[in-house]
Structures are given as structure tokens and as C-alpha cells.
Amino acid sequence: HSGTYVYAYFSFIFGFFLFLLLSFFLSLCSPYLLVFAPKTTKTAPRPFRRTMFSVRQLLPYTQMSTC
């Protein structure tokens, strides 16, 4: 059915977004994870690489506020 296909598609997008959000909040309070970030961003697809680059640029500001 097309309904189950749409449900699986949205659950995949939601799970991927949840994984990105979780990894973002994990990297906020643990700066040693950022050591592995440049290695993974080179192999990652381009939109993910661009968001990781912007996350790394925003990290000094967010780290002062959250941690």
C-alpha cells in the first residue's frame, strides 16, 4: 500500500533528524567528539557536510550558553 510507504518514509526522515539532533546535543557538552567530526564530514554527503560545518562554527557560542 502507498500509506505504509509514506509512513516508512516519514519515520526514516524523523529517525535521521532525531539522530542528527542527538549527535548535535552530544557534541555540545563533549568537545572531544569534535576531533572525529572533520574525518566524518569528508566522507559524508554534501548537505550533511555543510550542516556539520555550520554546527562547528556555532559551537563556541552554544557551548558558553548550555554547558
Backbone as JSON Lines, residues from 0, in Angstrom:
{"i":0,"aa":"H","n":[0.83,-1.2,0.0],"ca":[0.0,0.0,0.0],"c":[0.87,1.26,0.0]}
{"i":1,"aa":"S","n":[0.27,2.33,-0.48],"ca":[1.03,3.58,-0.53],"c":[1.1,4.23,0.85]}
{"i":2,"aa":"G","n":[0.11,3.93,1.71],"ca":[0.11,4.53,3.04],"c":[1.27,4.04,3.9]}
{"i":3,"aa":"T","n":[1.57,2.74,3.8],"ca":[2.68,2.2,4.58],"c":[4.01,2.72,4.05]}
{"i":4,"aa":"Y","n":[4.08,2.98,2.75],"ca":[5.31,3.52,2.16],"c":[5.57,4.94,2.66]}
{"i":5,"aa":"V","n":[4.5,5.74,2.72],"ca":[4.63,7.1,3.22],"c":[5.01,7.09,4.7]}
{"i":6,"aa":"Y","n":[4.43,6.15,5.46],"ca":[4.73,6.05,6.89],"c":[6.19,5.66,7.11]}
{"i":7,"aa":"A","n":[6.69,4.72,6.3],"ca":[8.09,4.32,6.43],"c":[9.03,5.44,6.02]}
{"i":8,"aa":"Y","n":[8.63,6.2,5.01],"ca":[9.46,7.32,4.54],"c":[9.56,8.39,5.61]}
{"i":9,"aa":"F","n":[8.42,8.73,6.25],"ca":[8.43,9.76,7.27],"c":[9.12,9.29,8.55]}
{"i":10,"aa":"S","n":[9.0,8.01,8.87],"ca":[9.67,7.5,10.06],"c":[11.19,7.48,9.85]}
{"i":11,"aa":"F","n":[11.62,7.23,8.61],"ca":[13.05,7.27,8.32],"c":[13.59,8.69,8.43]}
{"i":12,"aa":"I","n":[12.84,9.66,7.91],"ca":[13.25,11.07,8.0],"c":[13.27,11.52,9.45]}
{"i":13,"aa":"F","n":[12.25,11.12,10.21],"ca":[12.17,11.52,11.61],"c":[13.3,10.9,12.43]}
{"i":14,"aa":"G","n":[13.63,9.64,12.13],"ca":[14.72,8.98,12.83],"c":[16.07,9.59,12.49]}
{"i":15,"aa":"F","n":[16.26,9.96,11.23],"ca":[17.5,10.59,10.83],"c":[17.65,11.97,11.46]}
{"i":16,"aa":"F","n":[16.53,12.73,11.52],"ca":[16.55,14.04,12.15],"c":[16.82,13.92,13.64]}
{"i":17,"aa":"L","n":[16.24,12.89,14.27],"ca":[16.45,12.66,15.69],"c":[17.9,12.3,15.97]}
{"i":18,"aa":"F","n":[18.5,11.52,15.05],"ca":[19.91,11.15,15.2],"c":[20.81,12.38,15.06]}
{"i":19,"aa":"L","n":[20.49,13.26,14.12],"ca":[21.27,14.49,13.96],"c":[21.15,15.39,15.18]}
{"i":20,"aa":"L","n":[19.94,15.49,15.72],"ca":[19.72,16.32,16.9],"c":[20.45,15.76,18.11]}
{"i":21,"aa":"L","n":[20.42,14.43,18.25],"ca":[21.09,13.8,19.38],"c":[22.59,13.96,19.3]}
{"i":22,"aa":"S","n":[23.14,13.78,18.11],"ca":[24.59,13.94,17.95],"c":[25.0,15.4,18.14]}
{"i":23,"aa":"F","n":[24.11,16.34,17.77],"ca":[24.41,17.75,17.96],"c":[24.47,18.1,19.45]}
{"i":24,"aa":"F","n":[23.5,17.61,20.22],"ca":[23.49,17.9,21.65],"c":[24.59,17.15,22.39]}
{"i":25,"aa":"L","n":[24.98,15.99,21.86],"ca":[26.1,15.27,22.47],"c":[27.41,16.01,22.23]}
{"i":26,"aa":"S","n":[27.56,16.6,21.06],"ca":[28.8,17.32,20.74],"c":[28.87,18.65,21.47]}
{"i":27,"aa":"L","n":[27.74,19.15,21.96],"ca":[27.75,20.41,22.69],"c":[28.5,20.26,24.02]}
{"i":28,"aa":"C","n":[28.18,19.21,24.75],"ca":[28.73,19.07,26.09],"c":[29.96,18.18,26.13]}
{"i":29,"aa":"S","n":[30.42,17.68,24.99],"ca":[31.65,16.9,24.98],"c":[32.49,17.34,23.78]}
{"i":30,"aa":"P","n":[33.44,18.23,23.97],"ca":[34.21,18.78,22.84],"c":[35.15,17.76,22.19]}
{"i":31,"aa":"Y","n":[35.43,16.65,22.87],"ca":[36.35,15.68,22.28],"c":[35.74,14.95,21.09]}
{"i":32,"aa":"L","n":[34.41,15.0,20.97],"ca":[33.75,14.4,19.8],"c":[34.03,15.19,18.53]}
{"i":33,"aa":"L","n":[34.39,16.47,18.69],"ca":[34.66,17.3,17.52],"c":[35.97,16.93,16.85]}
{"i":34,"aa":"V","n":[36.79,16.13,17.52],"ca":[38.03,15.66,16.9],"c":[37.7,14.72,15.74]}
{"i":35,"aa":"F","n":[36.63,13.94,15.91],"ca":[36.24,12.99,14.86],"c":[35.37,13.64,13.79]}
{"i":36,"aa":"A","n":[34.89,14.83,14.04],"ca":[33.98,15.48,13.1],"c":[34.63,15.81,11.75]}
{"i":37,"aa":"P","n":[35.87,16.34,11.69],"ca":[36.43,16.62,10.37],"c":[36.65,15.36,9.53]}
{"i":38,"aa":"K","n":[36.93,14.22,10.17],"ca":[37.12,12.98,9.41],"c":[35.81,12.48,8.82]}
{"i":39,"aa":"T","n":[34.72,12.6,9.57],"ca":[33.44,12.08,9.08],"c":[32.82,13.02,8.05]}
{"i":40,"aa":"T","n":[33.13,14.32,8.14],"ca":[32.49,15.26,7.22],"c":[33.05,15.12,5.81]}
{"i":41,"aa":"K","n":[34.27,14.62,5.67],"ca":[34.84,14.46,4.33],"c":[34.18,13.31,3.58]}
{"i":42,"aa":"T","n":[33.75,12.28,4.31],"ca":[33.11,11.15,3.66],"c":[31.6,11.32,3.57]}
{"i":43,"aa":"A","n":[31.06,12.27,4.33],"ca":[29.62,12.46,4.35],"c":[29.15,13.17,3.07]}
{"i":44,"aa":"P","n":[27.87,13.0,2.71],"ca":[27.31,13.74,1.57],"c":[27.34,15.24,1.81]}
{"i":45,"aa":"R","n":[27.21,16.0,0.73],"ca":[27.46,17.43,0.78],"c":[26.51,18.23,1.67]}
{"i":46,"aa":"P","n":[25.18,18.01,1.67],"ca":[24.34,18.79,2.59],"c":[24.64,18.5,4.05]}
{"i":47,"aa":"F","n":[24.96,17.23,4.36],"ca":[25.32,16.88,5.73],"c":[26.65,17.53,6.1]}
{"i":48,"aa":"R","n":[27.57,17.59,5.13],"ca":[28.86,18.22,5.37],"c":[28.7,19.72,5.64]}
{"i":49,"aa":"R","n":[27.76,20.33,4.93],"ca":[27.54,21.77,5.11],"c":[26.92,22.07,6.47]}
{"i":50,"aa":"T","n":[26.0,21.21,6.91],"ca":[25.4,21.44,8.22],"c":[26.4,21.18,9.34]}
{"i":51,"aa":"M","n":[27.26,20.16,9.16],"ca":[28.28,19.91,10.17],"c":[29.27,21.06,10.26]}
{"i":52,"aa":"F","n":[29.55,21.69,9.13],"ca":[30.47,22.83,9.13],"c":[29.85,24.02,9.86]}
{"i":53,"aa":"S","n":[28.54,24.24,9.64],"ca":[27.88,25.35,10.32],"c":[27.72,25.06,11.81]}
{"i":54,"aa":"V","n":[27.52,23.78,12.16],"ca":[27.45,23.38,13.57],"c":[28.78,23.64,14.27]}
{"i":55,"aa":"R","n":[29.88,23.32,13.56],"ca":[31.19,23.57,14.15],"c":[31.47,25.06,14.3]}
{"i":56,"aa":"Q","n":[30.89,25.88,13.42],"ca":[31.08,27.33,13.55],"c":[30.27,27.9,14.71]}
{"i":57,"aa":"L","n":[29.1,27.29,14.98],"ca":[28.24,27.78,16.04],"c":[28.59,27.24,17.41]}
{"i":58,"aa":"L","n":[29.45,26.23,17.46],"ca":[29.73,25.56,18.72],"c":[30.32,26.45,19.82]}
{"i":59,"aa":"P","n":[31.25,27.35,19.54],"ca":[31.76,28.18,20.64],"c":[30.7,29.03,21.31]}
{"i":60,"aa":"Y","n":[29.68,29.47,20.55],"ca":[28.63,30.28,21.14],"c":[27.67,29.44,21.97]}
{"i":61,"aa":"T","n":[27.32,28.27,21.47],"ca":[26.35,27.44,22.18],"c":[26.98,26.78,23.4]}
{"i":62,"aa":"Q","n":[28.28,26.55,23.36],"ca":[28.93,25.9,24.48],"c":[28.95,26.82,25.72]}
{"i":63,"aa":"M","n":[29.05,28.12,25.5],"ca":[29.05,29.06,26.61],"c":[27.67,29.12,27.27]}
{"i":64,"aa":"S","n":[26.62,28.97,26.47],"ca":[25.28,29.13,27.0],"c":[24.78,27.85,27.67]}
{"i":65,"aa":"T","n":[25.05,26.67,27.07],"ca":[24.47,25.44,27.6],"c":[25.32,24.85,28.72]}
{"i":66,"aa":"C","n":[26.62,24.7,28.5],"ca":[27.45,24.0,29.49],"c":[28.07,24.98,30.46]}
